[in-house]
Amino acid sequence: MARQERAIRTRRTILDAAAAVFDERGYTSATIGEILGRAGVTKGALYFHFGSKEELALGIFEEQLAVTLPPQSSKLQELVDSGLVLALRLCTDPLVRASVGLALDQGALGLDRTPAFRMWIDQTTRTLAEAKARGELLPHVEVTETAELLVASFSGVQLLSQLRCQRQDLEHRVVVLFQHMLPGIAVPAVLARLDISADRGRRALEAGRLEPATGNVTTGAEAG
């Protein structure tokens, strides 16, 4: 058990170091040597967990999605919570910044960035499908198209926020995004109960940390 826990910690140390280097230098300019120096581990330890720089990037994609938030009575509230938590983590967590940066990095020509968006869209689609099954969505809503629109809109909003003010206003911008999008997909009774306040992400993330690790796993768009 001690060896397994040590391996888990080492893997996370390597991912955090890689995320910081990718975030600062971009995927193309980052080197394994820089990541090793930042992580303070041997080359053998790194290659035990990750066979290449691309595997490191894919590990970052997967890790940033593995956030456990408590379930809510409304699936749309979970969607809101997930988005606001992601906005908060983009402001505070280099691993999450690196994940989004890698997915949008036009210089990372050799990197398959599809998994990041596919996982994010699939996760959002599942949440919306559950919301529709519960009667939370208007009849015209097509869940896959709506998930793709939400992911694309969030990506654009966070990029604009990054370029204009290093994401200092990102949580506010995501609140505005939800305020404009949700009335077009949510039934009025559900919409009236949603908490889309700017501090919702912080409260949702804090609640998730207090929950046992068996809760539902979300991307950064779900709390109540």
C-alpha positions, 0 to 999 in steps of 0.5 A, spaced: 500 500 500 505 504 501 508 503 495 502 504 491 501 511 495 508 513 493 507 511 486 500 515 486 504 521 489 510 521 484 505 520 478 501 527 480 508 530 482 510 529 474 503 531 472 503 538 476 511 539 473 509 538 466 503 542 467 507 548 469 512 547 464 506 546 458 503 552 461 509 557 461 512 555 455 507 551 450 507 544 448 512 545 443 517 548 447 517 544 453 522 539 454 522 532 458 529 535 461 525 541 464 519 537 466 524 532 470 528 538 473 521 541 475 518 535 478 525 533 481 524 525 479 529 521 475 528 519 468 526 512 470 521 514 474 518 519 469 518 514 464 515 508 468 508 513 468 509 516 462 512 513 455 512 520 452 511 528 452 504 526 448 502 521 454 504 526 459 499 531 455 494 526 455 495 525 462 493 532 464 487 532 460 484 526 464 487 529 470 483 535 470 476 532 468 477 528 475 473 532 480 468 530 484 462 534 486 456 532 490 450 531 486 444 536 486 437 535 485 437 538 478 442 536 473 442 543 470 445 545 477 450 540 476 452 543 469 452 550 472 457 548 478 461 544 473 462 550 469 463 555 474 468 550 478 472 549 471 472 557 471 475 557 478 480 552 477 483 555 471 484 561 475 488 557 480 490 550 478 496 550 473 494 543 471 487 545 468 490 551 465 495 547 461 490 542 459 485 547 456 492 551 453 494 544 450 487 543 447 487 550 444 495 550 442 495 551 435 503 549 435 502 542 438 501 540 431 503 533 433 499 532 439 492 529 438 488 534 442 481 530 440 481 527 447 480 533 451 474 536 447 471 529 446 471 527 454 469 534 455 463 534 450 461 527 452 461 529 459 457 535 458 452 531 453 451 525 459 449 531 464 444 534 459 441 527 457 440 526 464 437 533 465 432 532 459 430 525 461 428 529 468 424 534 464 429 540 466 430 541 458 425 545 453 422 540 448 426 542 442 433 541 445 438 537 442 443 535 447 449 533 443 449 540 439 447 543 445 453 540 449 458 542 443 455 549 443 457 550 451 464 547 450 465 551 444 462 558 448 466 556 454 473 555 450 472 562 447 470 566 453 476 563 457 480 565 451 478 572 451 478 573 458 486 570 458 488 575 453 484 581 456 486 580 463 489 573 465 482 570 466 481 575 472 474 576 470 473 569 468 468 567 473 464 573 471 464 571 464 462 564 465 456 567 469 454 571 463 455 565 459 450 561 463 445 567 464 444 568 456 444 560 454 440 557 460 434 561 458 434 558 451 434 550 454 431 550 461 424 550 463 422 556 467 421 552 473 428 549 473 431 556 471 428 559 477 431 555 482 438 555 479 444 558 483 448 562 477 452 566 482 459 568 481 461 565 488 457 558 486 464 555 483 468 556 490 462 553 494 461 547 490 468 545 490 469 546 497 463 542 498 466 537 493 472 536 498 468 535 504 464 529 500 467 522 500 470 520 493 465 516 491 461 522 489 459 523 481 465 525 477 464 532 473 469 536 468 468 543 472 461 544 470 456 541 476 453 543 485 447 546 490 
